[in-house]
Amino acid sequence: MKLLRFCFLFLSVISFAQKNEKPVLGISQFSSASNSKFSPSITEMIVKTVTNTKKFIVVDRSSYNRVKDELEFQKSEQFIDSKNLAKQDAALASEFLLVGDLVKMNVFAMKNTDGSINGYKASYAFTLKINNVETGVTTEAATFQTKVSDLMFTPESAINEAFKTVEIDVINYFNKTFPFESKIVKIIESKKDQASRVIIIGGKSEGFSENKKLKVELVEEIEGRKLKTQIGQLKIVKINGDFSDANVISGGKEILVNFNSNQTIICTLID
């Protein structure tokens, strides 16, 4: 029964992702040449970190086999006429798959003069790469090396402590690979036939701050693929919670015309 509820939640996540247009990112269990027993701990921390970026609907693919077995069971005769029959392909599909490899793991038992263990320290290195499931294109592997953790009571807590030294780097990796795509929700000032001030979605949690610039792109769908054409630039002047006020510094005419005609426009931070 618990597994049925788990699968229901799993399917609900997929449905939610489709409605909110967030990319679905599957995270598989980290591989390790030494078959380290700490691989699941690293995977769990990555899942938590990626989820907190709020960029994705995150699917923990380490639960893949349990979900797959349940979906196969539902194909048996007693489920044939059930309205709750799960769609296997929909449940297990991800737009992107994060693959991790634990390339080095060092856990040190720190001993007292009498030989008893005083605590543990840890350091390790891992790589991350992201595969676009549809196109098969994979990003170059990025390597992260932690610093040696402070002295902790258990190996697991030492591993968690060491991860904190690279957590920001991991977040920046995802921000760079998947830049937040904002939208113009309102034009608050215009001069003649040009937009001069707008409101866009996004605040501090999306990495926005005053004076940061964004490029504005028109998105067209051609043969099932997206074509992006830059039409202007914005400069953030004020953060209002989940929204930001921005001045139009170029492309005011194109922005106004395309906004008024309900064309798809996205805004992304300029590095």
C-alpha beads as a LAMMPS data file, in Angstrom:
LAMMPS data file: protein, C-alpha beads

271 atoms
270 bonds

1 atom types
1 bond types

-500.0 500.0 xlo xhi
-500.0 500.0 ylo yhi
-500.0 500.0 zlo zhi

Masses

1 110.0

Atoms # bond

1 1 1 0.000 0.000 0.000
2 1 1 2.850 2.373 0.824
3 1 1 4.418 1.645 -2.554
4 1 1 1.116 2.392 -4.303
5 1 1 0.983 5.769 -2.570
6 1 1 4.622 6.378 -3.524
7 1 1 3.823 5.702 -7.201
8 1 1 0.770 7.956 -7.025
9 1 1 2.922 10.790 -5.696
10 1 1 5.535 10.022 -8.341
11 1 1 2.926 10.327 -11.105
12 1 1 1.500 13.472 -9.538
13 1 1 4.964 15.066 -9.727
14 1 1 5.119 14.364 -13.478
15 1 1 1.650 15.847 -14.013
16 1 1 2.555 18.907 -11.922
17 1 1 5.722 19.401 -13.962
18 1 1 3.808 19.442 -17.227
19 1 1 1.389 22.075 -15.941
20 1 1 4.131 24.349 -14.601
21 1 1 6.568 23.955 -17.513
22 1 1 9.502 23.246 -15.232
23 1 1 11.961 20.772 -16.741
24 1 1 11.857 17.285 -15.235
25 1 1 15.301 16.264 -14.000
26 1 1 15.993 12.657 -13.095
27 1 1 18.886 12.003 -10.723
28 1 1 20.370 8.533 -10.858
29 1 1 22.312 6.832 -8.096
30 1 1 25.946 7.999 -8.133
31 1 1 28.369 5.479 -9.554
32 1 1 31.625 4.734 -7.786
33 1 1 34.637 2.773 -9.020
34 1 1 35.259 1.605 -5.466
35 1 1 31.570 0.831 -4.838
36 1 1 31.645 3.248 -1.919
37 1 1 28.872 2.721 0.598
38 1 1 28.625 6.518 0.823
39 1 1 27.385 6.979 -2.775
40 1 1 23.714 7.095 -1.651
41 1 1 24.563 9.894 0.804
42 1 1 26.147 11.982 -1.947
43 1 1 23.165 11.349 -4.218
44 1 1 20.775 12.420 -1.473
45 1 1 22.624 15.703 -0.917
46 1 1 22.591 16.458 -4.645
47 1 1 18.844 15.723 -4.801
48 1 1 18.249 18.137 -1.909
49 1 1 20.472 20.859 -3.384
50 1 1 18.926 20.642 -6.849
51 1 1 15.403 20.629 -5.416
52 1 1 16.164 23.794 -3.427
53 1 1 17.126 25.652 -6.621
54 1 1 13.414 25.443 -7.577
55 1 1 14.448 25.148 -11.224
56 1 1 13.214 21.603 -11.735
57 1 1 10.738 18.947 -10.868
58 1 1 13.263 16.508 -9.411
59 1 1 12.754 12.760 -9.783
60 1 1 14.996 10.567 -7.648
61 1 1 15.808 7.813 -10.128
62 1 1 17.412 5.723 -7.395
63 1 1 13.794 4.708 -6.707
64 1 1 13.408 3.675 -10.357
65 1 1 13.358 -0.089 -9.781
66 1 1 10.717 0.074 -7.044
67 1 1 8.455 2.226 -9.208
68 1 1 9.042 0.060 -12.285
69 1 1 8.187 -3.134 -10.386
70 1 1 4.964 -1.592 -9.110
71 1 1 3.942 -0.428 -12.582
72 1 1 4.628 -3.872 -14.013
73 1 1 2.480 -5.400 -11.243
74 1 1 -0.364 -3.065 -12.159
75 1 1 -0.434 -4.651 -15.621
76 1 1 -1.749 -7.879 -14.084
77 1 1 -5.368 -8.915 -14.648
78 1 1 -6.820 -7.403 -11.487
79 1 1 -5.750 -3.941 -12.671
80 1 1 -6.855 -4.204 -16.324
81 1 1 -10.123 -2.325 -15.793
82 1 1 -8.799 -0.026 -13.106
83 1 1 -9.075 3.718 -13.667
84 1 1 -5.940 4.098 -11.560
85 1 1 -3.729 2.115 -13.942
86 1 1 -0.444 4.009 -14.205
87 1 1 1.213 4.858 -17.494
88 1 1 4.731 3.502 -17.253
89 1 1 6.350 5.657 -19.919
90 1 1 4.919 8.872 -18.460
91 1 1 5.992 8.017 -14.928
92 1 1 9.566 7.114 -15.724
93 1 1 10.259 9.823 -18.299
94 1 1 12.585 12.736 -17.573
95 1 1 13.598 15.521 -19.917
96 1 1 17.081 15.572 -18.420
97 1 1 19.093 13.003 -16.517
98 1 1 21.811 13.974 -14.052
99 1 1 24.626 11.433 -13.873
100 1 1 27.105 11.566 -11.003
101 1 1 30.342 9.713 -10.408
102 1 1 32.096 9.574 -7.040
103 1 1 35.720 9.548 -8.162
104 1 1 37.411 9.822 -4.763
105 1 1 36.274 9.309 -1.193
106 1 1 38.428 9.735 1.899
107 1 1 37.015 9.248 5.378
108 1 1 39.531 9.590 8.197
109 1 1 39.036 8.185 11.688
110 1 1 40.764 10.610 14.043
111 1 1 42.118 8.825 17.099
112 1 1 43.037 9.857 20.613
113 1 1 46.412 9.006 22.125
114 1 1 44.928 5.853 23.643
115 1 1 43.772 4.622 20.234
116 1 1 40.085 5.365 20.720
117 1 1 38.254 7.190 17.927
118 1 1 37.732 10.865 18.602
119 1 1 35.705 11.568 15.476
120 1 1 35.812 11.609 11.682
121 1 1 36.874 13.899 8.872
122 1 1 36.076 13.497 5.186
123 1 1 36.921 14.845 1.763
124 1 1 35.926 13.608 -1.658
125 1 1 35.592 14.458 -5.340
126 1 1 32.719 13.842 -7.728
127 1 1 31.714 14.687 -11.280
128 1 1 28.347 15.774 -12.638
129 1 1 27.039 15.762 -16.185
130 1 1 23.572 16.279 -17.592
131 1 1 22.069 14.331 -20.465
132 1 1 19.244 15.727 -22.585
133 1 1 17.120 12.601 -22.915
134 1 1 15.426 13.695 -26.156
135 1 1 18.486 14.865 -28.080
136 1 1 21.128 12.685 -26.445
137 1 1 23.368 15.734 -25.976
138 1 1 25.431 15.591 -22.793
139 1 1 27.152 18.475 -21.049
140 1 1 30.846 18.251 -20.304
141 1 1 31.554 16.668 -16.935
142 1 1 32.138 19.179 -14.148
143 1 1 34.368 18.073 -11.265
144 1 1 33.912 19.200 -7.662
145 1 1 36.510 18.672 -4.939
146 1 1 35.490 19.262 -1.344
147 1 1 37.742 20.571 1.370
148 1 1 38.474 18.423 4.418
149 1 1 35.545 18.621 6.797
150 1 1 35.688 19.673 10.416
151 1 1 35.865 16.914 13.018
152 1 1 32.452 15.225 13.262
153 1 1 30.962 12.402 15.343
154 1 1 30.147 10.051 12.439
155 1 1 31.445 9.409 8.897
156 1 1 28.053 10.431 7.474
157 1 1 28.057 13.782 9.280
158 1 1 31.646 14.400 8.117
159 1 1 30.570 13.732 4.512
160 1 1 27.652 16.145 4.887
161 1 1 29.932 18.776 6.380
162 1 1 32.440 18.420 3.533
163 1 1 29.674 18.898 0.952
164 1 1 28.971 22.366 2.330
165 1 1 32.355 23.506 0.953
166 1 1 31.205 22.892 -2.643
167 1 1 27.465 23.479 -2.303
168 1 1 27.616 26.987 -3.791
169 1 1 29.713 25.712 -6.695
170 1 1 27.118 23.010 -7.387
171 1 1 24.300 25.579 -7.323
172 1 1 26.240 27.841 -9.690
173 1 1 26.744 24.879 -12.031
174 1 1 22.982 24.411 -12.335
175 1 1 22.337 28.143 -12.623
176 1 1 24.783 28.326 -15.515
177 1 1 23.551 25.159 -17.225
178 1 1 19.887 26.064 -16.761
179 1 1 19.609 29.862 -16.537
180 1 1 16.289 31.026 -15.090
181 1 1 13.922 32.112 -17.858
182 1 1 11.854 35.061 -16.731
183 1 1 8.817 36.563 -18.426
184 1 1 7.609 40.109 -18.839
185 1 1 4.251 40.270 -17.071
186 1 1 3.499 43.972 -17.369
187 1 1 4.705 47.066 -19.186
188 1 1 4.416 49.919 -16.700
189 1 1 5.904 52.720 -18.801
190 1 1 6.158 53.367 -22.517
191 1 1 7.227 56.319 -24.614
192 1 1 5.546 56.652 -27.993
193 1 1 5.870 53.196 -29.518
194 1 1 8.583 51.842 -27.200
195 1 1 8.477 50.076 -23.835
196 1 1 10.686 51.832 -21.286
197 1 1 9.933 50.081 -17.976
198 1 1 8.569 46.587 -17.314
199 1 1 7.823 44.112 -14.555
200 1 1 9.355 40.641 -14.858
201 1 1 8.933 37.434 -12.884
202 1 1 11.796 36.676 -10.496
203 1 1 13.459 38.005 -7.372
204 1 1 16.418 37.276 -5.139
205 1 1 15.740 33.531 -5.054
206 1 1 16.243 33.444 -8.830
207 1 1 19.563 35.263 -8.560
208 1 1 18.205 38.698 -9.455
209 1 1 19.561 41.891 -7.912
210 1 1 19.585 45.582 -8.729
211 1 1 21.696 46.636 -11.734
212 1 1 21.874 43.133 -13.192
213 1 1 21.149 42.945 -16.907
214 1 1 19.009 40.513 -18.836
215 1 1 18.739 39.726 -22.510
216 1 1 15.257 39.629 -24.001
217 1 1 14.559 36.952 -26.604
218 1 1 11.650 36.181 -28.898
219 1 1 10.917 32.451 -28.954
220 1 1 9.449 30.849 -32.065
221 1 1 8.659 27.171 -32.507
222 1 1 9.773 25.807 -35.873
223 1 1 9.481 22.121 -36.759
224 1 1 8.988 21.267 -33.108
225 1 1 12.117 23.133 -32.014
226 1 1 12.571 26.501 -30.364
227 1 1 14.305 29.342 -32.200
228 1 1 15.451 32.211 -29.963
229 1 1 16.176 35.679 -31.351
230 1 1 17.479 38.454 -29.107
231 1 1 15.358 41.584 -29.405
232 1 1 16.542 43.727 -26.488
233 1 1 18.049 44.156 -23.024
234 1 1 16.769 45.052 -19.569
235 1 1 18.381 46.384 -16.398
236 1 1 16.879 45.549 -13.005
237 1 1 16.204 48.624 -10.884
238 1 1 14.096 47.244 -8.032
239 1 1 13.256 43.872 -6.472
240 1 1 9.644 43.440 -5.376
241 1 1 9.466 40.024 -3.728
242 1 1 8.883 37.494 -6.496
243 1 1 8.946 40.208 -9.170
244 1 1 11.426 42.814 -10.386
245 1 1 11.109 46.226 -12.019
246 1 1 13.448 46.718 -14.964
247 1 1 14.315 49.527 -17.346
248 1 1 14.449 48.742 -21.050
249 1 1 17.922 49.687 -22.288
250 1 1 17.482 48.466 -25.868
251 1 1 14.809 46.975 -28.112
252 1 1 11.897 48.899 -26.610
253 1 1 9.882 48.887 -29.833
254 1 1 10.287 45.151 -30.492
255 1 1 9.483 44.324 -26.868
256 1 1 6.271 46.372 -26.923
257 1 1 5.055 44.970 -30.251
258 1 1 5.718 41.338 -29.330
259 1 1 4.321 41.706 -25.810
260 1 1 1.080 43.255 -27.084
261 1 1 0.680 40.506 -29.689
262 1 1 1.132 37.801 -27.006
263 1 1 4.297 36.381 -28.544
264 1 1 6.523 34.225 -26.351
265 1 1 9.253 36.388 -24.819
266 1 1 11.836 35.200 -22.293
267 1 1 14.402 37.127 -20.267
268 1 1 17.643 35.575 -18.973
269 1 1 20.483 37.011 -16.942
270 1 1 23.579 38.076 -18.849
271 1 1 26.785 36.601 -17.355

Bonds

1 1 1 2
2 1 2 3
3 1 3 4
4 1 4 5
5 1 5 6
6 1 6 7
7 1 7 8
8 1 8 9
9 1 9 10
10 1 10 11
11 1 11 12
12 1 12 13
13 1 13 14
14 1 14 15
15 1 15 16
16 1 16 17
17 1 17 18
18 1 18 19
19 1 19 20
20 1 20 21
21 1 21 22
22 1 22 23
23 1 23 24
24 1 24 25
25 1 25 26
26 1 26 27
27 1 27 28
28 1 28 29
29 1 29 30
30 1 30 31
31 1 31 32
32 1 32 33
33 1 33 34
34 1 34 35
35 1 35 36
36 1 36 37
37 1 37 38
38 1 38 39
39 1 39 40
40 1 40 41
41 1 41 42
42 1 42 43
43 1 43 44
44 1 44 45
45 1 45 46
46 1 46 47
47 1 47 48
48 1 48 49
49 1 49 50
50 1 50 51
51 1 51 52
52 1 52 53
53 1 53 54
54 1 54 55
55 1 55 56
56 1 56 57
57 1 57 58
58 1 58 59
59 1 59 60
60 1 60 61
61 1 61 62
62 1 62 63
63 1 63 64
64 1 64 65
65 1 65 66
66 1 66 67
67 1 67 68
68 1 68 69
69 1 69 70
70 1 70 71
71 1 71 72
72 1 72 73
73 1 73 74
74 1 74 75
75 1 75 76
76 1 76 77
77 1 77 78
78 1 78 79
79 1 79 80
80 1 80 81
81 1 81 82
82 1 82 83
83 1 83 84
84 1 84 85
85 1 85 86
86 1 86 87
87 1 87 88
88 1 88 89
89 1 89 90
90 1 90 91
91 1 91 92
92 1 92 93
93 1 93 94
94 1 94 95
95 1 95 96
96 1 96 97
97 1 97 98
98 1 98 99
99 1 99 100
100 1 100 101
101 1 101 102
102 1 102 103
103 1 103 104
104 1 104 105
105 1 105 106
106 1 106 107
107 1 107 108
108 1 108 109
109 1 109 110
110 1 110 111
111 1 111 112
112 1 112 113
113 1 113 114
114 1 114 115
115 1 115 116
116 1 116 117
117 1 117 118
118 1 118 119
119 1 119 120
120 1 120 121
121 1 121 122
122 1 122 123
123 1 123 124
124 1 124 125
125 1 125 126
126 1 126 127
127 1 127 128
128 1 128 129
129 1 129 130
130 1 130 131
131 1 131 132
132 1 132 133
133 1 133 134
134 1 134 135
135 1 135 136
136 1 136 137
137 1 137 138
138 1 138 139
139 1 139 140
140 1 140 141
141 1 141 142
142 1 142 143
143 1 143 144
144 1 144 145
145 1 145 146
146 1 146 147
147 1 147 148
148 1 148 149
149 1 149 150
150 1 150 151
151 1 151 152
152 1 152 153
153 1 153 154
154 1 154 155
155 1 155 156
156 1 156 157
157 1 157 158
158 1 158 159
159 1 159 160
160 1 160 161
161 1 161 162
162 1 162 163
163 1 163 164
164 1 164 165
165 1 165 166
166 1 166 167
167 1 167 168
168 1 168 169
169 1 169 170
170 1 170 171
171 1 171 172
172 1 172 173
173 1 173 174
174 1 174 175
175 1 175 176
176 1 176 177
177 1 177 178
178 1 178 179
179 1 179 180
180 1 180 181
181 1 181 182
182 1 182 183
183 1 183 184
184 1 184 185
185 1 185 186
186 1 186 187
187 1 187 188
188 1 188 189
189 1 189 190
190 1 190 191
191 1 191 192
192 1 192 193
193 1 193 194
194 1 194 195
195 1 195 196
196 1 196 197
197 1 197 198
198 1 198 199
199 1 199 200
200 1 200 201
201 1 201 202
202 1 202 203
203 1 203 204
204 1 204 205
205 1 205 206
206 1 206 207
207 1 207 208
208 1 208 209
209 1 209 210
210 1 210 211
211 1 211 212
212 1 212 213
213 1 213 214
214 1 214 215
215 1 215 216
216 1 216 217
217 1 217 218
218 1 218 219
219 1 219 220
220 1 220 221
221 1 221 222
222 1 222 223
223 1 223 224
224 1 224 225
225 1 225 226
226 1 226 227
227 1 227 228
228 1 228 229
229 1 229 230
230 1 230 231
231 1 231 232
232 1 232 233
233 1 233 234
234 1 234 235
235 1 235 236
236 1 236 237
237 1 237 238
238 1 238 239
239 1 239 240
240 1 240 241
241 1 241 242
242 1 242 243
243 1 243 244
244 1 244 245
245 1 245 246
246 1 246 247
247 1 247 248
248 1 248 249
249 1 249 250
250 1 250 251
251 1 251 252
252 1 252 253
253 1 253 254
254 1 254 255
255 1 255 256
256 1 256 257
257 1 257 258
258 1 258 259
259 1 259 260
260 1 260 261
261 1 261 262
262 1 262 263
263 1 263 264
264 1 264 265
265 1 265 266
266 1 266 267
267 1 267 268
268 1 268 269
269 1 269 270
270 1 270 271
